[in-house]
Amino acid sequence: MKVQVDWLKEYTAINVTTDELSRVLTMAGLEVESYAMVELPDGEKSEVLELNVTPNRGYCLSHIGVAREVSALLNTPLKLPDPMKTLASESGTVAVAERLSVKNLEPQRCLRYCALVIENVKVGPSPKWLRDRLTAVGFRPINNIVDATNFVMMEYGQPLHAFDRDLLTDHQIIIRCAKKGEPFSSLDGTELKLGPDALVIADGEKPVALAGIMGGANSHVSETTRHVVLESACFDAATVRKGSKNYGLRSDSSYRFERGVDWRGVVFAQARAAVMMKELAGGEICLGRVDIHSATETPVSVPLRLRRLNQLLGANFRADEVRDLLSRLGMEVASQSENSESMAVKIPSFRPDLSCEVELIEEVARINGFDKVDTVYPSAKVGPVKISAKQNIIKTVREIFCCGGFAETVHYSFIERAAAEKFKTAFADCDDDHVIALKNPLSSEYDTMRTSLLPGLLKTAGLNLSKGQKPLKLFEIGSVYFSDSAGARTEKAVLSAIVLGTYEPTPWKPRDGDYDFYDLKGALETLTTRLHLKLQIFPESKPFLVSGKSARVQVSDERLGCLGEVAPQENMVKELGQNVYAMELDLGALEKSASSSLQFRPIPKFPATYRDISILVDRSTASQKAADLILKTGSPLIQKVELYDYFAGKKIHADKKSLTFALSFQSAERTLSDDEITPLFEKIVQTLKSELGASLRE
């Protein structure tokens, strides 16, 4: 929006420099994008400001609208023309109804339509002052009739259009929707085929304007025009916007109608233009006007509380100060008494953007100056961010598994019912617990709340394999859901992981080896070690795991979950075509086990003594059982038992296996000697022999 500074001065006094005016407007929400000295045709120069007018401030798309802002901001008087009074004295005796008829068939899309008739005009060039005004703000002067409509649009912000009455069939105007495929030629030469979505101004036969957007070439004012029909209307903003977009026509008129025009100001702008046309082109203004509208204007009154205003702005405004600031913007403020806390603010018709209390409060701050709003620091107490035990557990899980080469996945909490039933036994009781069906599922594949995270992981594994990703290590942290026989629903936080495929090339892994049970067990041991927990693994099977290749996992006698090979007969595993090893843990149980406080233990003063022991045991003997027996027999001097080698092969009997343990002996009271350790070591050997049938490997 280009604004000529000299033009503004016709409506209000500007007692500051142009630079200061630009700053004041910018701080009030009318950003001045550029300043230019425009050279007029006779060589004179004029100051012009270009404003960035936001969509909610359509009332500022005019010099009078900007003048109202300047008057309020600088607290200077506002002087506006009174065209209605002048029009009444300049009108002739011939009634407008004798020269023109108007029908509005679309009252919801054309809210108000006004028409005047000016007869016997003489179309010609505009005077210098008018040409200079239009040139300064970027318009090309055409003739005194068209220039008057453009001048008033830039003055009032109300688009107008002038028709040649003699080109209107039957001297009639009809506001209607276009017919399908109806042709229309716009003033800029565009040929269109309209549809029923277009609102047109038509005569008795054809469209003569695309409502609110552009006039037609078949009715425009030319040098031969003698009688003018002056249109001023208020069209529905959405209708104009859609028409402009659909037919690719943009104009200064559509730009203003899209942002809303003053319903009441329609007649003021029309009166101003009619008087100007008579002054510039002569002629006679017919008596009265055609004014069609579906409803009368209803005054808008918004309540305003002084206490709420001061609370939001962190200020201490008095009632009289608020009344003064709002009155500068053309609002009428009524209150019960001079210092009343509550006010009723009557909103002028040119400010449809104001509809609630907080918008009035913004206007007070804006006109008073945002820079005058005091800085008020919050009085609320800011507490430290606390990370829960569950969040710490999840963070640790992600660190361990991501560093171990696993990729995290995220899936829907919904799966198909068959999969939910199949994997229900991961955490639910098979007899008493039930799956939870959705009443309004996304599809048949997502009709049940998941009872396990494994179906999602297996589906993702299949997708990755189909894309050529061979080795896969995936994990997910999420919730599973089920209900008991009484209908009580349970939600558990769960960690699930799977491994499958051949080892990726690395010097630390055997070539062509596959991921197996021990890769998952190793990741689990790393996690429990990090959480300072002692891991316990016992043989146990689940319906979806292979018997003999699965185990129960627990710590401190607290059951965590299961670990093992997924049954190859499961449909999801069949589709993968290779062995899959899975683990599911209850994070709630893990959190409970890890929540016990750690106690500091002083660093021993005396060194530890180390011994290795290699034994031959039956293949069916669990290494954990041997380790527990060694620790029990060597207590209290033995501190640690670690299995670091396992061997089964041709050099030993087929039903035997070799286990090698590293033993650590230490006392808090003295340095242990061989004379103390050797008998204890012999006792351990004898116990292993008697309890497990073990023998030392030579």
Steps between C-alpha positions, in 0.01 A plus 500: 500500500658826382419812702583856388606706802351825362170320444499382863550857617160593354332295774725549802791713613837325491733677740795261465755427230433231240765278662329530838161438339638181343630383838170573675296316236735202501489468879118511485475205262502682164851417389651754260680285245645781291521877464528671162504847347271449199554733206173632357446577125576874542828429682370552852583240764276347763573286807339155484504225764430138414328315785478128566135467602422168671174320399322592825552874439312544174370834629851641444486441123402864458633844580216572741564169679870580539411858600284363783801302623732802473250722679469248787875440525600868488187616687414756232152601374340305217331694217284293266281610208119490531386381155147405606409859578650623173323231298161600642551855378637397158231246403254579222127439470487185289464191722762229455223237484386651168843444345612164645365182656704263718431142619715311750448126458793409730448689830737266690788575261419864432427647841430852377468652155463873435464671162486868392439642154677811369365627168646720227863475610789608281783245511844652467842535661527548875644818650870511597446460876304176447750359251784581743323328790445180299847500344662534842334181627560296182180550295489599134253787435230403245213751500314714750232234571730199551758714683233613746417137589870416549557813709209418731617137531841622616335756724227289667616145424165431332525363144260661251410431139349723232282353221389667180123489552428498128691169470284331766217309334161624625687738733499214746749352749463147637731350763499127429714189455647440158361230274715200413739595220373860486758717315650812656762747373673695777641851476856366477411294191468161669244268338328273752244222509321541831335240717220501761758578770558849358300797631437750221341839448283458191259704294190355338707274272864455601758540778650850510735445799648223711373611840766665715780407260487673162259669260419378152617644170140513378383777740806709587504880498648654185515842332153442354339429838225746598321330785684322784381238749719515810519173694604469865453166675601268780572150370571188707878479548518122445302524175736763360805303609380178335404681179836675482690173549282291268517742206851636552395863531653728763414865543514779757127447550525126571793562735279724715180295481693188608597680822155643561359848439294729721133400459394849608772680301359374168269803466758755622755399238233496230380849595858628494558359149168629365573855617851482351364380165257789483780745579735349242261390224187706558162333462212444741480254788165326508300535819543223758684170461428131460603340831437126537608315813366192674541623857555820691831570666514381862730704727768287667574566866786323678543502881840602635627452856766739620642247745539239223666757272759591764554134585581402140715805426674511837401867515298739716266680259221719637150490357528850350827406325344193343197703393723759334711244310198309365314821411790603277427189291136602448352279772231608744577401859226493760548423869287517813717769660818693434723237662287195429684170462263381227444670166287437192685583178298563185698379198484715183395328177842551337666279769343151450825349633406595859262251657628411849656651809859393439501670159399829664781452751744457211372827347564684827857368514556571130384862506666574831822342367632149548830651607323647806392162632712432807707184525346281769688188600302187594444449870449127466757268649696302242584157631775271373414240240479159661564185301301202624646155560306371199648768275849411623442132426375576147795732437743229611327238284528722191868570566588132548310367200588781259868468590465124449396550137123474544259728313195633686155462345161656577170335407127550544353377828252300289551160336273236350316277745667174392847638578379647831366160608811314380746715696273572797694265729805729494362688802134406544356199679372266230191394693380814673620785276341607171585721208336843464308550175451845348145624437599716202822350353702656217478171309484123558878500541475744791191383689658398834726663759838328487592243767862482381744712302633201306242501215599856410871417515455189283299696241771769487766231466317358197480846341874556551591159362294572187710815449827305516594564864639162613621521863234653728515602865181684602353613830194692614379658823123522530187388681297180481137468607264230622205459736419244767184295540339781704560751218777693679750621242876484541773693321865395527811681380706245306839464333515262205789411269572257217814390314527305175719460196874461441759702690608814322870491392716573805826362642326435832246249367542164318438520127166368373374457857138582588361704786370270772374469856831614650507829312175601668617357833817709472302820445283413801805431718648837402175670602469326837869562576448871426206500741703310763266201492580131514348322201343157545396278210294181537368260235137573416293509185215709359254381233660730241859396591690180417508261792856435619622822335324746727539619856342702779687815600494643849702713743487480878218246475296755297375359171594726205391309191617244251780441252531244221446392140161584348319187382572455127142384436371850579373657177705816543820298548422272205484804275845611619657165412759498778538454875387790717603549862286726717492649848219671689551668838263671743649848553287548810661196664843618383437843652385345826813284522733788413336746739670359811764748610862411441731498797859613488757230567856613575776394264669192654834566663632157413554355151297225339639160400388341175465136400354330191312175504409285196251220556331234291126463564205342326364701208167526679657682796435875498811714541308726738442204733874431512580867560248524787644186659856638482391833653312325783786263581772767495306755708594732663849529351399452138366827357441436131441206265501568126464253214742602229535184286270228375610209283338188356662300222701202379768525769253421779224244543188563289268535801736730689588873481784706640433808716776733611436745784710789630491509882584803711589457872529796734486585870427838658730416795822360350687394191408141422780246466520185290472294818149649553383489140621151402281310751202713403567431131518126572171521687339664196632221273365229731160672526471526121593134470247381756213732399540515122722204420760746370868430453798727444600528139865406447 
